[in-house]
């Protein structure tokens, strides 16, 4: 971690003010997820502590991920982008919104797949020796190099397909010949292939995983509804996973199913003819992220009482379409299908499925009050009163590599064709683009609904960024 802190201290901060939400004139923040973990992988949220990474943990500005030595690997996924970590690597997400994805790689190696439908207009990778800007959809393999020994361990960029622009100390000498190995084969094999028979899903992280795990149906009242396949007859949402206290949101549901991210944090759940279906809604957006689309029952700070002297339980239920926590007059139609576990199991992050209690009758769930504000229960080991109410993601300070300034000789050099490695986009990207367009048009005809225009890939205006070449040079050992 010291290496990452030194690296971040070597580049200037933009000093974005933290806030409880995002201003109307600010880019829409995006949320991704941990898509895969192999071996020892550690996760840290914006203001949290290091813990073992779990698939489907949220990824936002401020998230840090690192892999151990040997065979540890990990993957982050956002809308239209996948970032894989090789063994002994560490990265931090500095910025993630509709304008830019910016990540700092302090050590190790990453692989990046950028699809034609990436939600962020600009993708920037900051390394100890400089910066890399991804200019086109494709596959990129990037090694961080060593800030203190750039000659001995230089940064390296391999472009399987796409185009890059280099700056802040990196030049054509850092473009490496493409060479496949086990790591590149692994992360390039993880690219999502959409199901062409499914309707166009919502533009959210994790939505692509729904195609092969269920089917979409059109309900006359609710619109598009997704029904999971291969679940038991008594299956209930928010019962196969764990709870974690993740800053800045608070208690966050981490679903154990590979497809469980989007349905856990967006939309609502409805029981239709005895089947649970996920209803994303018409105008869903990434900014509507919730740590869990549930309501809690009982009393804030305590939970729900149980028969006898068993102690309090924590009980929750999936919110139905049209419901919002905080509505004192809400019907909360799914409350009889609540799940409850002992408080110690909840705060300790134990798997819910193995801890469900069966001594609370359904009528108790129906009669118990809905907690309208924060749950106000700290995680295990935290002092009383340390829990915070669920809150939107906060902006974090952002650091950038020294991109060449507009009009400078360095910028002209960086834009020369021999600096930009440009390759033909892979066939799968072309096919995926065609399939997506057909599905989008079918959705328009069937539902008479406007869909958001896909963002074109373009680099942000270089004049927007602040730079400090002297500090960046110091971080490179004076080079």
Beta strands, then each sheet from edge to edge (+ up, - down):
strand 1: 32-38
strand 2: 41-44
strand 3: 51-52
strand 4: 58-59
strand 5: 64-67
strand 6: 73-78
strand 7: 81-85
strand 8: 90-96
strand 9: 100-107
strand 10: 109-114
strand 11: 122-127
strand 12: 130-134
strand 13: 138-143
strand 14: 156-161
strand 15: 164-167
strand 16: 214-219
strand 17: 223-228
strand 18: 241-246
strand 19: 250-255
strand 20: 268-272
strand 21: 275-279
strand 22: 294-297
strand 23: 313-318
strand 24: 339-342
sheet 1: 4+ 1- 6+ 7- 10+ 13- 14+
sheet 2: 3+ 2- 5+ 8- 9+ 11+ 12- 15+
sheet 3: 16+ 17- 21+ 20-
sheet 4: 18+ 19-
sheet 5: 22+ 23- 24+
end
